């Protein structure tokens, strides 16, 4: 996964129904979400009766990091090895989330950008991990990383990795804070079938994160 996605079709009622979130704030459409920006995510805290929608900084900063910097942040983590990495092991057990998306982007070997989205047009949640970092002055930064896994047959012709998308029927289990077995949690992540995703060539405007408008999604050439 090359670190860019979009959230252009998520509406409040859909979020509430899919994730069980009670209070859904208004979310402005995002067509080109990039690392270091604030991103919409859903988590469930211990003792909470329901998940909540929060805004995380995209680029996980471990609680023990000395500072928030490009060297101390990670935007992605491999699902296969996350539980073994010091930066992610505690989050796999205790701090899981999903990032809200309606599509993600990958770049092929020819640097052509492609958008991948569900065939049924519905939004989805990308599996993520979050952490909380506090500076000496007491300022708190909550941040996240996206979990990735081997690409399915739809994504593989473009890229060998893709975000781990949590199926609707597994969302509650993935977000459940009482599930502290890392292996059991990661076992919930299975690639979507190839037929569940469509790929669409899009404008090269997506290459620049400053371009955050509908032109990014304009189709270029043929889709599959």
N, CA and C of each residue as an Amber inpcrd file, in Angstrom:
protein
   672
   0.8500000  -1.1830000   0.0000000   0.0000000   0.0000000   0.0000000
   0.8850000   1.2310000   0.0000000   0.5770000   2.1680000  -0.8690000
   1.4530000   3.3170000  -1.0610000   1.1020000   4.5200000  -0.1970000
   0.1930000   4.3740000   0.7270000  -0.0260000   5.4370000   1.6840000
  -0.9490000   6.5410000   1.2550000  -2.0320000   6.2200000   0.5340000
  -3.0080000   7.2280000   0.1700000  -4.3710000   6.5490000   0.0310000
  -5.4150000   7.2110000   0.4920000  -6.7630000   6.6640000   0.3330000
  -7.7730000   7.7930000   0.2940000  -9.0400000   7.4630000   0.1250000
 -10.0700000   8.4990000   0.0530000 -11.2970000   8.1030000   0.8660000
 -11.9830000   9.1320000   1.3230000 -13.1660000   8.9720000   2.1570000
 -14.2140000   9.9510000   1.6440000 -14.7220000   9.6760000   0.4610000
 -15.5960000  10.6410000  -0.1960000 -17.0750000  10.2910000  -0.1180000
 -17.4040000   9.0830000   0.3500000 -18.8000000   8.6580000   0.2980000
 -19.3670000   8.2200000   1.6390000 -18.6240000   8.4090000   2.7010000
 -19.1010000   8.0020000   4.0180000 -20.0790000   9.0270000   4.5530000
 -21.2820000   8.6050000   4.8980000 -22.2760000   9.4760000   5.5060000
 -22.5730000   8.9910000   6.9230000 -23.1000000   9.8930000   7.7450000
 -23.3610000   9.5720000   9.1370000 -24.1680000   8.3150000   9.3600000
 -25.3250000   8.1460000   8.7050000 -26.1260000   6.9440000   8.9170000
 -25.3840000   5.6550000   8.5650000 -24.5430000   5.7000000   7.5110000
 -23.7740000   4.5130000   7.1300000 -22.7500000   4.1550000   8.2050000
 -22.0930000   5.1710000   8.7540000 -21.1140000   4.9380000   9.8050000
 -21.7840000   4.3340000  11.0330000 -22.9180000   4.9120000  11.4110000
 -23.6360000   4.4280000  12.5910000 -24.0610000   2.9730000  12.4090000
 -24.5590000   2.6380000  11.2180000 -25.0440000   1.2760000  10.9740000
 -23.9010000   0.2780000  10.8810000 -22.8370000   0.6380000  10.1740000
 -21.7450000  -0.3060000   9.9400000 -20.9000000  -0.5490000  11.1790000
 -20.6520000   0.5050000  11.9660000 -19.7300000   0.3950000  13.0900000
 -20.3930000   0.4760000  14.4520000 -21.6720000   0.7700000  14.5010000
 -22.3550000   0.8690000  15.7770000 -21.9930000   2.1070000  16.5640000
 -21.5200000   3.1470000  15.8730000 -21.1570000   4.4040000  16.5260000
 -22.4230000   5.2070000  16.7980000 -22.5350000   5.7260000  18.0010000
 -23.7560000   6.4270000  18.3900000 -23.7610000   7.8870000  17.9680000
 -22.6710000   8.5770000  18.1950000 -22.5930000   9.9970000  17.8720000
 -21.6490000  10.1810000  16.6880000 -22.2160000  10.5100000  15.5330000
 -21.4230000  10.6330000  14.3140000 -21.3500000  12.1020000  13.8960000
 -20.1950000  12.7180000  13.9970000 -20.0660000  14.1090000  13.5520000
 -20.0870000  14.1960000  12.0370000 -20.2900000  15.3790000  11.5300000
 -20.2740000  15.5910000  10.0870000 -18.8420000  15.4840000   9.5800000
 -18.6390000  14.6820000   8.5370000 -17.3140000  14.5040000   7.9630000
 -17.2900000  15.0880000   6.5600000 -16.3670000  15.9970000   6.3200000
 -16.2210000  16.5610000   4.9830000 -15.6180000  15.5060000   4.0610000
 -16.0450000  15.4360000   2.8040000 -15.4610000  14.4670000   1.8700000
 -13.9600000  14.6860000   1.7280000 -13.2120000  13.5830000   1.7000000
 -11.7660000  13.6330000   1.4940000 -11.4440000  12.7560000   0.2920000
 -10.7300000  13.3180000  -0.6680000 -10.4430000  12.6140000  -1.9130000
  -8.9920000  12.1610000  -2.0190000  -8.1450000  12.6000000  -1.0930000
  -6.7230000  12.3020000  -1.2100000  -6.0760000  12.3890000   0.1720000
  -6.4150000  11.4470000   1.0340000  -5.9120000  11.4470000   2.4050000
  -4.4500000  11.0000000   2.4080000  -3.6080000  11.7570000   3.1070000
  -2.1740000  11.4890000   3.0930000  -1.6210000  11.3700000   4.5100000
  -0.4510000  10.7370000   4.6690000   0.1840000  10.6090000   5.9760000
   0.4040000  11.9630000   6.6480000   0.4030000  11.9420000   7.9780000
   0.5430000  13.0780000   8.9040000  -0.7530000  13.8640000   9.0570000
  -1.7400000  13.6240000   8.1860000  -3.0110000  14.3290000   8.3160000
  -3.8920000  13.6510000   9.3620000  -4.9210000  14.3660000   9.8220000
  -5.8950000  13.7800000  10.7280000  -6.8550000  12.9110000   9.9270000
  -7.1210000  11.7060000  10.4350000  -7.9720000  10.7580000   9.7180000
  -9.0780000  10.2530000  10.6430000 -10.2270000   9.9540000  10.0490000
 -11.3700000   9.4540000  10.8150000 -11.2190000   7.9580000  11.0570000
 -11.3830000   7.5570000  12.3050000 -11.2470000   6.1460000  12.6690000
 -12.2690000   5.7910000  13.7420000 -12.4910000   4.4990000  13.8910000
 -13.4030000   3.9990000  14.9220000 -12.6240000   3.0760000  15.8460000
 -12.8030000   3.2610000  17.1410000 -12.1920000   2.4020000  18.1480000
 -13.2220000   2.1510000  19.2390000 -12.9270000   1.1840000  20.0880000
 -13.7600000   0.9500000  21.2740000 -12.8370000   0.8320000  22.4780000
 -13.0450000   1.6880000  23.4530000 -12.2090000   1.7070000  24.6440000
 -12.7150000   0.7200000  25.6920000 -11.8360000   0.2050000  26.5400000
 -12.2820000  -0.6920000  27.6160000 -13.3450000  -0.0220000  28.4910000
 -14.3950000  -0.7690000  28.7950000 -15.4730000  -0.2370000  29.6160000
 -16.5110000   0.5510000  28.8610000 -16.2490000   0.8440000  27.5900000
 -17.2110000   1.6020000  26.7930000 -18.2570000   0.6520000  26.2110000
 -19.5430000   1.0240000  26.2340000 -20.5830000   0.1430000  25.7000000
 -20.6410000   0.1240000  24.1800000 -19.9940000   1.0790000  23.5300000
 -20.0890000   1.1620000  22.0780000 -18.8200000   1.7800000  21.4970000
 -18.5450000   1.5370000  20.2300000 -17.3970000   2.1700000  19.5800000
 -17.6100000   3.6770000  19.4720000 -16.5160000   4.3940000  19.2480000
 -16.5770000   5.8360000  19.0640000 -15.7750000   6.2380000  17.8350000
 -16.1920000   7.3390000  17.2120000 -15.4550000   7.8770000  16.0750000
 -14.4810000   8.9250000  16.5950000 -13.2150000   8.8000000  16.1980000
 -12.1750000   9.7170000  16.6610000 -11.3290000  10.1610000  15.4720000
 -10.5280000  11.1860000  15.6760000  -9.5940000  11.6600000  14.6630000
  -8.1790000  11.3720000  15.1490000  -7.4510000  10.5800000  14.3760000
  -6.0710000  10.2390000  14.6970000  -5.1220000  10.9240000  13.7170000
  -3.9070000  11.1540000  14.1590000  -2.8480000  11.5610000  13.2420000
  -2.3780000  10.3010000  12.5220000  -2.3360000  10.3320000  11.1890000
  -1.9070000   9.1490000  10.4460000  -0.3790000   9.0850000  10.4350000
   0.1160000   8.1150000  11.1490000   1.5440000   7.9230000  11.3490000
   1.7430000   7.6200000  12.8150000   1.7480000   6.3190000  13.1650000
   1.7380000   5.9200000  14.5690000   3.0360000   6.3250000  15.2730000
   2.8560000   6.9760000  16.4210000   3.9700000   7.3440000  17.2970000
   3.8380000   6.4990000  18.5560000   4.7700000   5.6090000  18.7950000
   4.7160000   4.7440000  19.9700000   4.7750000   5.5820000  21.2420000
   4.1270000   5.0920000  22.2770000   4.0560000   5.8400000  23.5340000
   5.4270000   6.1250000  24.1230000   6.4160000   5.2770000  23.8020000
   7.7480000   5.4410000  24.3690000   8.6940000   6.2400000  23.4700000
   8.1840000   6.7280000  22.3360000   9.0390000   7.5090000  21.4240000
   9.5020000   8.8000000  22.1080000  10.6800000   9.2850000  21.7380000
  11.2110000  10.5040000  22.3460000  10.5610000  11.7620000  21.7880000
  10.0750000  11.6890000  20.5340000   9.4690000  12.8650000  19.9190000
   8.6140000  12.4360000  18.7400000   7.7560000  13.3440000  18.2920000
   6.9770000  13.1120000  17.0760000   7.8100000  13.6150000  15.9060000
   8.3230000  12.7080000  15.1210000   9.1500000  13.0810000  13.9770000
   8.9610000  12.0490000  12.8880000   9.4680000  12.3460000  11.7010000
   9.3420000  11.4130000  10.5900000  10.0180000  10.0850000  10.9000000
  11.0640000  10.1090000  11.7300000  11.7720000   8.8750000  12.0690000
  11.0270000   8.0380000  13.1030000  10.1640000   8.6890000  13.8760000
   9.4840000   7.9660000  14.9570000   8.0620000   7.5540000  14.5910000
   7.6130000   7.8520000  13.3690000   6.2470000   7.5170000  12.9730000
   6.2360000   6.4600000  11.8850000   5.1870000   5.6490000  11.8840000
   5.0170000   4.5940000  10.8840000   3.5860000   4.6250000  10.3890000
   3.4000000   4.7410000   9.0780000   2.0400000   4.8410000   8.5440000
   1.4270000   3.4720000   8.2720000   2.2790000   2.4430000   8.1220000
   1.7830000   1.1060000   7.8170000   2.5120000   0.0570000   8.6430000
   1.8460000  -1.0740000   8.8610000   2.4550000  -2.2010000   9.5610000
   1.9930000  -3.4860000   8.8880000   2.8720000  -4.4070000   8.7070000
   2.5190000  -5.6790000   8.0840000   1.7600000  -6.5400000   9.0980000
   0.5710000  -6.9830000   8.7190000  -0.2520000  -7.7750000   9.6350000
   0.4560000  -9.0620000  10.0480000   1.2680000  -9.6040000   9.1570000
   1.9280000 -10.8790000   9.4380000   2.9550000 -10.7830000  10.5700000
   3.5210000  -9.5970000  10.7690000   4.6160000  -9.4650000  11.7360000
   4.3750000  -8.3860000  12.7980000   3.2410000  -7.7020000  12.7570000
   3.0020000  -6.5820000  13.6730000   3.1190000  -6.9840000  15.1370000
   2.6310000  -8.1730000  15.4830000   2.6470000  -8.6010000  16.8860000
   4.0600000  -8.8130000  17.4110000   5.0400000  -8.9270000  16.5080000
   6.4200000  -9.1720000  16.9160000   7.2380000  -7.8840000  17.0180000
   6.6810000  -6.7630000  16.5540000   7.4300000  -5.5150000  16.5070000
   7.1820000  -4.6870000  17.7700000   8.2420000  -4.1730000  18.4010000
   8.0690000  -3.3890000  19.6280000   7.1240000  -2.2010000  19.4730000
   7.1250000  -1.5720000  18.3000000   6.2840000  -0.3920000  18.0910000
   4.8030000  -0.7350000  18.0140000   4.4840000  -1.9970000  17.7140000
   3.0970000  -2.3680000  17.4660000   2.5410000  -3.4500000  18.3830000
   3.3830000  -4.2070000  19.0650000   2.9180000  -5.3940000  19.7810000
   1.8310000  -5.0760000  20.8050000   2.0050000  -4.0280000  21.5950000
   0.9920000  -3.6880000  22.5910000  -0.3000000  -3.2170000  21.9320000
  -0.1770000  -2.4900000  20.8280000  -1.3730000  -2.0070000  20.1330000
  -2.1590000  -3.1460000  19.5030000  -1.4650000  -4.1810000  19.0160000
  -2.1810000  -5.3290000  18.4570000  -3.0750000  -5.9530000  19.5230000
  -2.6090000  -5.9920000  20.7450000  -3.3820000  -6.6080000  21.8240000
  -4.4340000  -5.6720000  22.4180000  -4.1090000  -4.3830000  22.4970000
  -4.9260000  -3.4860000  23.3070000  -5.5270000  -2.2890000  22.5780000
  -5.0000000  -1.9250000  21.4070000  -5.4250000  -0.6840000  20.7730000
  -5.6250000  -0.8770000  19.2690000  -6.7010000  -1.5570000  18.9240000
  -7.0340000  -1.7720000  17.5140000  -8.1260000  -0.7830000  17.0860000
  -8.1440000  -0.4770000  15.8070000  -9.1330000   0.4530000  15.2820000
  -9.3820000   0.1290000  13.8130000 -10.2780000   0.8580000  13.2000000
 -10.4420000   0.8090000  11.7480000 -10.4750000   2.2380000  11.2260000
  -9.8300000   2.4620000  10.0980000  -9.8500000   3.7520000   9.4330000
 -10.9610000   3.7340000   8.3880000 -11.7780000   4.7650000   8.3580000
 -12.9110000   4.8100000   7.4550000 -12.4540000   5.1830000   6.0500000
 -12.9250000   4.4320000   5.0580000 -12.5000000   4.6750000   3.6810000
 -13.5970000   4.2980000   2.6980000 -13.5390000   4.8940000   1.5260000
 -14.3990000   4.4600000   0.4250000 -13.5610000   4.0340000  -0.7720000
 -12.2430000   4.1190000  -0.6450000 -11.3420000   3.6450000  -1.6850000
  -9.9000000   3.8580000  -1.2500000  -8.9770000   3.1310000  -1.8690000
  -7.5550000   3.3490000  -1.6100000  -6.8080000   3.3460000  -2.9240000
  -5.6250000   3.9300000  -2.9150000  -4.8460000   4.0900000  -4.1380000
  -3.5670000   3.2550000  -4.0900000  -3.2080000   2.7390000  -5.2470000
  -1.9290000   2.0630000  -5.4210000  -1.3170000   2.5420000  -6.7320000
   0.0180000   2.4740000  -6.7910000   0.7340000   2.8520000  -7.9950000
   1.4460000   1.6240000  -8.5520000   1.2830000   1.3810000  -9.8590000
   1.9370000   0.2510000 -10.4900000   3.3910000   0.5450000 -10.8110000
   4.0550000  -0.4060000 -11.4180000   5.4670000  -0.2440000 -11.7630000
   5.6920000   0.9080000 -12.7340000   4.6510000   1.2560000 -13.4960000
   4.7550000   2.3810000 -14.4270000   4.3620000   3.6990000 -13.7880000
   4.1390000   3.6790000 -12.4630000   3.7630000   4.8520000 -11.6780000
   2.3710000   5.3620000 -12.0110000   1.5670000   4.5440000 -12.6460000
   0.1970000   4.9210000 -12.9450000  -0.6550000   4.6960000 -11.6930000
  -1.4510000   5.6790000 -11.2840000  -2.2650000   5.5100000 -10.0780000
  -3.5870000   4.7950000 -10.3500000  -3.9560000   3.9290000  -9.4320000
  -5.2140000   3.1920000  -9.5140000  -5.9900000   3.3740000  -8.2160000
  -7.2940000   3.4700000  -8.3480000  -8.1640000   3.5000000  -7.1820000
  -8.8420000   2.1420000  -7.0640000  -8.8750000   1.5990000  -5.8470000
  -9.5670000   0.3490000  -5.5590000 -10.7360000   0.6470000  -4.6340000
 -11.8900000   0.1280000  -4.9730000 -13.0800000   0.3580000  -4.1640000
 -13.9720000  -0.8710000  -4.2120000 -14.8810000  -0.9640000  -3.2710000
 -15.7720000  -2.1160000  -3.2230000 -16.6630000  -2.1560000  -4.4550000
 -16.9060000  -3.3490000  -4.9730000 -17.7470000  -3.5040000  -6.1530000
 -19.1700000  -3.0230000  -5.9120000 -19.6480000  -3.1370000  -4.6780000
 -21.0090000  -2.7070000  -4.3610000 -21.0890000  -1.2250000  -4.0020000
 -19.9510000  -0.5290000  -4.0590000 -19.9430000   0.8990000  -3.7860000
 -20.0040000   1.2780000  -2.3190000 -20.0280000   0.3040000  -1.4260000
 -20.1640000   0.6060000  -0.0040000 -18.8290000   1.0180000   0.6020000
 -18.8670000   1.7960000   1.6860000 -17.6430000   2.1460000   2.4050000
 -17.1140000   0.9440000   3.1790000 -15.9290000   1.0740000   3.7320000
 -15.3290000  -0.0470000   4.4590000 -14.3680000   0.4850000   5.5120000
 -13.9050000  -0.4180000   6.3700000 -12.9540000  -0.0640000   7.4160000
 -11.6320000  -0.7770000   7.1950000 -10.5460000  -0.0300000   7.1460000
  -9.2050000  -0.6090000   7.0400000  -8.6680000  -0.8720000   8.4470000
  -8.2010000  -2.0800000   8.6840000  -7.6830000  -2.4280000  10.0070000
  -6.5140000  -1.5290000  10.3710000  -6.5450000  -1.0350000  11.6050000
  -5.4700000  -0.1660000  12.0600000  -5.1040000  -0.4020000  13.5120000
  -4.0020000   0.1880000  13.9130000  -3.5300000   0.1770000  15.2980000
  -3.3430000   1.6290000  15.7230000  -3.5660000   1.9130000  17.0000000
  -3.3710000   3.2760000  17.4680000  -2.5660000   3.2940000  18.7600000
  -2.0240000   4.4460000  19.0770000  -1.2650000   4.6090000  20.3130000
  -1.4060000   6.0480000  20.7750000  -1.0190000   6.2870000  22.0110000
  -1.1160000   7.6120000  22.6200000   0.2670000   8.0360000  23.1150000
   0.7310000   9.1860000  22.6480000   2.0440000   9.7250000  23.0320000
   1.8470000  11.0430000  23.7510000   2.6000000  11.2680000  24.8050000
   2.4860000  12.4970000  25.5800000   3.8490000  13.1650000  25.6810000
   3.8960000  14.4840000  25.3800000   5.1740000  15.1820000  25.4590000
   5.4120000  15.6650000  26.8910000   6.6010000  16.1570000  27.1970000
   6.9140000  16.5750000  28.5740000   5.9620000  17.6390000  29.1220000
   5.3480000  18.4220000  28.2260000   4.4390000  19.4800000  28.6690000
   3.0200000  18.9630000  28.8830000   2.8040000  17.6680000  28.5860000
   1.4880000  17.0790000  28.7850000   0.6060000  17.0570000  27.5530000
   1.1200000  17.5270000  26.4190000   0.3400000  17.4860000  25.1810000
   0.2150000  16.0520000  24.6980000  -1.0170000  15.6290000  24.3620000
  -1.2840000  14.2530000  23.9340000  -1.4810000  14.1880000  22.4240000
  -0.8190000  13.2300000  21.8070000  -0.9970000  12.9700000  20.3800000
  -1.4600000  11.5290000  20.2310000  -2.6540000  11.3300000  19.6790000
  -3.1400000   9.9880000  19.3710000  -2.9540000   9.7550000  17.8710000
  -2.3270000   8.6560000  17.5430000  -1.9410000   8.4080000  16.1550000
  -2.2260000   6.9630000  15.7720000  -2.1460000   6.6690000  14.4860000
  -2.5010000   5.3260000  14.0170000  -1.6620000   4.9120000  12.8230000
  -1.6990000   3.6110000  12.5520000  -1.0750000   3.0170000  11.3740000
  -2.0620000   2.0510000  10.7530000  -1.9790000   1.8690000   9.4570000
  -2.8260000   0.9230000   8.7300000  -2.1260000  -0.4200000   8.6350000
  -2.8440000  -1.4860000   8.9050000  -2.2990000  -2.8330000   8.7230000
  -2.4430000  -3.2470000   7.2650000  -1.4040000  -3.8610000   6.7240000
  -1.4480000  -4.3330000   5.3460000  -1.2540000  -5.8430000   5.2960000
  -1.6720000  -6.4290000   4.1770000  -1.5030000  -7.8690000   3.9740000
  -1.2500000  -8.1170000   2.4950000  -0.9770000  -9.3670000   2.1440000
  -0.7150000  -9.7110000   0.7470000  -1.9200000  -9.3510000  -0.1080000
  -1.6480000  -8.8510000  -1.2910000  -2.7100000  -8.4000000  -2.1890000
  -3.5670000  -9.5650000  -2.6740000  -4.8520000  -9.2910000  -2.8880000
  -5.7070000 -10.3060000  -3.5060000  -5.5510000 -10.2300000  -5.0280000
  -6.3220000 -11.0310000  -5.7670000  -6.1340000 -11.1340000  -7.2120000
  -6.4870000  -9.8480000  -7.9490000  -7.2910000  -9.0110000  -7.3310000
  -7.6500000  -7.7510000  -7.9720000  -6.5310000  -6.7190000  -7.8560000
  -5.8630000  -6.6970000  -6.7060000  -4.8230000  -5.7000000  -6.4570000
  -3.4590000  -6.1440000  -6.9680000  -3.1940000  -7.4520000  -6.9520000
  -1.8630000  -7.9870000  -7.2590000  -1.2650000  -7.5150000  -8.5880000
  -2.0550000  -7.3320000  -9.6610000  -1.4360000  -6.8470000 -10.9070000
  -0.8340000  -5.4510000 -10.7800000  -1.2320000  -4.7170000  -9.7520000
  -0.7310000  -3.3540000  -9.5610000   0.2940000  -3.2890000  -8.4350000
   0.0210000  -3.9850000  -7.3190000   0.8990000  -3.9130000  -6.1420000
   0.7890000  -5.2170000  -5.3650000   1.8590000  -5.5930000  -4.6560000
   1.8430000  -6.8750000  -3.9460000   1.2700000  -6.7850000  -2.5310000
   0.9270000  -5.5550000  -2.0700000   0.3300000  -5.3780000  -0.7520000
  -0.9530000  -4.5660000  -0.8800000  -1.8090000  -4.7140000   0.1470000
  -3.0450000  -3.9480000   0.1890000  -3.4460000  -3.7590000   1.6540000
  -4.2740000  -2.7580000   1.9440000  -4.7380000  -2.6130000   3.3240000
  -5.5910000  -3.8020000   3.7280000  -5.5020000  -4.1920000   4.9800000
  -6.3510000  -5.2630000   5.5050000  -7.7240000  -4.6630000   5.7850000
  -8.7150000  -5.0920000   5.0330000 -10.0790000  -4.5780000   5.1790000
 -10.8590000  -5.5300000   6.0840000 -11.4410000  -4.9940000   7.1420000
 -12.1610000  -5.8180000   8.1060000 -13.5980000  -6.0190000   7.6210000
 -13.9740000  -7.2660000   7.4270000 -15.3370000  -7.5570000   6.9920000
 -16.3410000  -7.1090000   8.0510000 -17.5240000  -6.7180000   7.5920000
 -18.5460000  -6.1650000   8.4820000 -18.8570000  -7.1050000   9.6410000
 -18.9380000  -8.4050000   9.3680000 -19.3070000  -9.3560000  10.4120000
 -18.1830000  -9.5780000  11.4290000 -16.9830000  -9.0640000  11.1610000
 -15.8600000  -9.2360000  12.0800000 -15.4590000  -7.9340000  12.7710000
 -16.1490000  -6.8440000  12.4500000 -15.7840000  -5.5540000  13.0160000
 -15.8830000  -5.5400000  14.5370000 -16.9770000  -6.0530000  15.0720000
 -17.1740000  -6.0270000  16.5220000 -16.0610000  -6.7900000  17.2370000
 -15.6800000  -7.9360000  16.6870000 -14.6150000  -8.7300000  17.3040000
 -13.2670000  -8.0140000  17.2040000 -13.0020000  -7.3920000  16.0580000
 -11.7330000  -6.6860000  15.8660000 -11.6040000  -5.5120000  16.8420000
 -12.7010000  -4.8060000  17.0740000 -12.6720000  -3.6290000  17.9400000
 -12.8290000  -3.9680000  19.4230000 -13.1890000  -5.1870000  19.7380000
 -13.4730000  -5.5850000  21.1200000 -12.2260000  -5.4600000  21.9940000
 -12.2090000  -4.5520000  22.9750000 -11.0100000  -4.3750000  23.8130000
 -10.7290000  -5.5470000  24.7430000 -11.7150000  -6.4360000  24.9390000
 -11.4720000  -7.5950000  25.8000000 -10.7280000  -8.7040000  25.0610000
 -10.6210000  -8.5900000  23.7360000  -9.8770000  -9.5620000  22.9390000
  -8.4140000  -9.1390000  22.9400000  -7.6340000  -9.6770000  23.8600000
  -6.2400000  -9.2690000  24.0030000  -5.2470000 -10.3050000  23.4720000
  -5.7560000 -11.3500000  22.8430000  -4.8850000 -12.3440000  22.2280000
  -4.5320000 -11.8540000  20.8260000  -3.2750000 -11.4980000  20.6200000
  -2.8570000 -10.9170000  19.3510000  -3.1040000 -11.8530000  18.1770000
  -2.7870000 -13.1340000  18.3710000  -2.9810000 -14.0910000  17.2900000
  -4.4270000 -14.2160000  16.8790000  -5.3300000 -14.2810000  17.8750000
  -6.7520000 -14.3980000  17.5850000  -7.2760000 -13.1560000  16.8840000
  -6.7740000 -11.9920000  17.2950000  -7.2160000 -10.7440000  16.6630000
  -6.7620000 -10.6850000  15.2090000  -5.4990000 -10.9870000  14.9570000
  -4.9770000 -10.9110000  13.5950000  -5.5710000 -11.9760000  12.6980000
  -6.0420000 -13.0790000  13.2780000  -6.6710000 -14.1390000  12.4880000
  -7.9950000 -13.6730000  11.8850000  -8.5350000 -12.5780000  12.4080000
  -9.7870000 -12.0430000  11.8680000  -9.5850000 -11.3860000  10.5070000
  -8.3440000 -11.0860000  10.1730000  -8.0540000 -10.3660000   8.9350000
  -7.8360000 -11.3450000   7.7880000  -8.7270000 -11.3130000   6.8350000
  -8.6350000 -12.1460000   5.6440000  -8.8630000 -11.2680000   4.4220000
  -8.0780000 -11.4270000   3.3530000  -8.2590000 -10.5760000   2.1750000
  -9.6610000 -10.7110000   1.5900000 -10.1920000  -9.6150000   1.0850000
 -11.4570000  -9.6790000   0.3690000 -11.2650000 -10.5060000  -0.8950000
 -12.3300000 -11.1620000  -1.3390000 -12.2650000 -11.8780000  -2.6020000
 -12.0440000 -10.8820000  -3.7340000 -11.3940000 -11.3430000  -4.7900000
 -11.0850000 -10.4490000  -5.9110000 -12.3440000  -9.7880000  -6.4670000
 -13.4390000 -10.5320000  -6.5120000 -14.6710000  -9.9800000  -7.0640000
 -15.3050000  -8.8990000  -6.2160000 -14.8300000  -8.7480000  -4.9810000
 -15.3940000  -7.7290000  -4.0910000 -14.7510000  -6.3660000  -4.2700000
 -13.6730000  -6.3000000  -5.0550000 -13.0000000  -5.0340000  -5.3030000
 -12.9310000  -4.7480000  -6.7940000 -13.0560000  -3.4770000  -7.1440000
 -12.8470000  -3.0320000  -8.5130000 -11.6440000  -2.1060000  -8.5430000
 -10.9370000  -2.1200000  -9.6390000  -9.8360000  -1.1810000  -9.7970000
 -10.1330000  -0.2340000 -10.9590000  -9.7100000   0.9920000 -10.7860000
 -10.0390000   2.0580000 -11.7140000  -8.8390000   2.9820000 -11.8610000
  -8.3150000   3.1770000 -13.0670000  -7.2180000   4.1270000 -13.2470000
  -7.7320000   5.5390000 -13.0130000  -6.9730000   6.3270000 -12.2820000
  -7.4210000   7.6770000 -11.9440000  -6.3770000   8.7170000 -12.3440000
  -6.7450000   9.9660000 -12.1520000  -5.8950000  11.0880000 -12.5260000
  -4.5910000  11.1010000 -11.7390000  -3.5260000  11.5280000 -12.3930000
  -2.2390000  11.6740000 -11.7180000  -2.2400000  12.8360000 -10.7270000
  -3.3560000  13.5510000 -10.6390000  -3.4760000  14.5930000  -9.6260000
  -3.3380000  14.0150000  -8.2220000  -3.6410000  12.7240000  -8.0760000
  -3.5480000  12.0840000  -6.7660000  -2.1030000  12.0370000  -6.2690000
  -1.1440000  12.1910000  -7.1720000   0.2590000  12.1410000  -6.7710000
   0.6230000  13.2670000  -5.7980000  -0.1140000  14.3590000  -5.8480000
   0.1620000  15.5100000  -4.9850000  -0.9370000  15.6030000  -3.9280000
  -0.6200000  15.3980000  -2.6500000  -1.6490000  15.4160000  -1.6130000
  -2.3500000  16.7580000  -1.4710000  -1.8070000  17.8070000  -2.0690000
  -2.4910000  19.1010000  -2.0260000  -3.7450000  19.0980000  -2.8850000
  -3.8240000  18.1420000  -3.8000000  -5.0250000  17.9920000  -4.6240000
  -6.0190000  17.1110000  -3.8820000  -7.0160000  17.7230000  -3.2820000
  -7.9910000  16.9990000  -2.4690000  -9.3930000  17.4220000  -2.9070000
  -9.7600000  17.0180000  -4.1170000 -11.0580000  17.3830000  -4.6740000
 -11.4940000  16.2850000  -5.6460000 -12.7380000  16.3130000  -6.1350000
 -13.2590000  15.2150000  -6.9680000 -12.4660000  14.9300000  -8.2300000
 -11.6580000  15.8740000  -8.7080000 -10.8850000  15.6160000  -9.9290000
  -9.9400000  14.4340000  -9.7550000  -9.5190000  14.1860000  -8.5130000
  -8.6010000  13.0730000  -8.2440000  -9.1960000  11.7450000  -8.6890000
 -10.5070000  11.6020000  -8.5660000 -11.1610000  10.3220000  -8.8530000
 -11.5890000  10.1780000 -10.3080000 -11.3170000  11.1720000 -11.1280000
 -11.7230000  11.0880000 -12.5270000 -11.0440000   9.9000000 -13.1940000
 -11.8400000   9.1040000 -13.8700000 -11.3250000   7.8800000 -14.4770000
 -10.4580000   8.1840000 -15.6780000  -9.3400000   7.4880000 -15.7830000
  -8.4040000   7.6690000 -16.8690000  -8.1350000   6.3260000 -17.5190000
  -8.6180000   6.1280000 -18.7260000  -8.4060000   4.8570000 -19.4170000
  -9.4550000   3.8340000 -19.0080000  -9.1040000   2.5480000 -19.0770000
 -10.0320000   1.4650000 -18.8020000  -9.9520000   1.0310000 -17.3520000
 -11.0520000   0.4540000 -16.8470000 -11.0820000  -0.0560000 -15.4740000
 -11.2890000  -1.5510000 -15.5040000 -11.1760000  -2.1870000 -14.3170000
 -11.3590000  -3.6400000 -14.2350000 -12.0050000  -3.9900000 -12.9280000
